[in-house]
Amino acid sequence: MGFLREHWNTAAPFGALIVLVVVFTLMNSTFLTKNNGLNILSQSSVLLVLAIAATFPILMGSIDLSIGPIVTLSASVCATLAQQYGAWVFLLCPFIGLICGLANGLLVSYAKLPSFLVTLGTSFTFVGIAKFVTDGRPVPVAVSDLSQWFTGSIFGIPKVSLWAVVALVLTTLIASRTRLGRYMYAIGGNELTSRLSGVPVDRTKVYAFLLTGFLAGAAGLLQAFRVRSSTPDLGDAFLLLAIAAVVMGGTPLSGGVGGPLRTVTGVLIITTLSNGMVIGAVHPFLQTVVQGLVVVIAVAVTLDRKKLDLVK
């Protein structure tokens, strides 16, 4: 029992994923097929990049509600510029996200404002800028030499999934093998103790939000090429799903434990749940109900109630 309690946040999400696979396979035999597996892989890729982005603030007991708007802003600006300067402008997407992350980080760290309120406010700002730039209209993204790097497949594997794996590997190394990663875990464990121990808390938070913004901008690039368009609501559907994936994967909102690898499980749970309910012909409205209940259950299971005062 002691081992189970110690590894509950890892074992429970993985167990839930296996249960979902078994249930949906029994509901419809087409669920567990190669084509549907590749479909789930493709559907989960952009969400995975954005969920990894959301993981780092949550690791510190903070939160970033602007990741979806950053997707919209970065894609909108680059899609608009690409009409005049060419598709290579899309390589600026991650750096537009980086600037957004810097604004969030500075406000949270040095203005001493709650991350929830800061990122809620900047999310409106980012969406407003995106709508201003595009005049509130969809902007088409043409097929180009650059888009070929992010669309299509290699040996049957979607290229967008391979980019998501690259992001996962790099961020896992950052979280587990660098001083920045160790500092983020320490801040999430106990911010006051970390500060007294000499951890540069403010600077670490800025770096974390920079990383989050960069990844959100990269997700904007991937999604724009994936749907071949940038719309004023491009990132809206991803925000809550990304945060839910982080929590479902075993990184609690209280911070201190978890990381990008656990987020993968959460992303697969959400994508498998959505895909399985569609294949199983579950009513669309009931799909939303089920997804909401799963999020609530995941938060209830993973939240460390001893650290409720540190959720900010």
C-alpha positions, 0 to 999 in steps of 0.5 A: 500500500505504501508503494501505491501511495508513493507512486499514485500520481504516476500509476493512476493516469496510466491505469485510466488510459489502459481502461479507456483503451479496453472500454473503447475497443469493446465498444467498437473494434475499429478503435484499436487499429493502426489507422486510428492509432495514427489518427490519435497520434496526429490529434494529440501532437499540438496538444502535447506541445501546448500541454508541456508548455503549461507544465512548467508554471504548474510545476512551480504552483503557478498557472498560465492561462495565456497559452491558447491566446499565444497560439492565436497571436503567433500564428495570426501575426506570422500568417499575415506577414507571410502573405507579403514576406513568404512562409519562412516568417512562420519561424518567428512564431516561437519568438513571438511566444517568447516575448509574450512569455517574457511579459508574463514572467516579469509581471508575475516575478517582479510586479508580484502579481498572481499568475492567474490574474496576470495571464488572464489579463494578458490572454485578452491582450494577446487575442485583441492584438491578433484580431487587430492584426487580422481584422478578425478574419481567418488568414489562409496559410499556403502550402510551401517548402517550409510547410512540408517540414511540418505536414505529411508523414515519414514512414507513416508517422505524422511529421507533426508528431515527430516535432512533438517528440522533439519538444518532449525530449528537450523539455524532459532534459530541461526538467530533469537534468538542468539547474532550472528544472531543479529550481522549478521543482523546489519552488513548487515544493515550497517557495519560501524555503527555496527563497531562503535556501538561495534559489533565485525564485524570481529569475527562475519564474521568468525563465519558466514563463519564457519557456512556456511562451516559446513552446506555445508559439511553436504550437501556433506554428504547428497548428497553423500549418496543420489546418492551413489557416490562422483564425481569431480562435485558433488556440481557444480549444487548447487552453483548458485541454492542455491544463487538464492534460497536465493535471490528469498526467499527475502534475498537481496544481499545487506543484512540486512533482510531475513533469513533461513525461507525465503530461504525455499520459494526460494528453493521451487520456484526453485524446483517447477519450475524445476519439473513443467517444466519437467512434462509439457514437456518444452524443456530442453534448454528453461528450462534453459532460464526460470530459468535464467530469474526468477533469474534476476527478483528476484534480480531486485525485492529484491535488495535495490538500496540504499545499492548498495555500501555495496554489497561486 
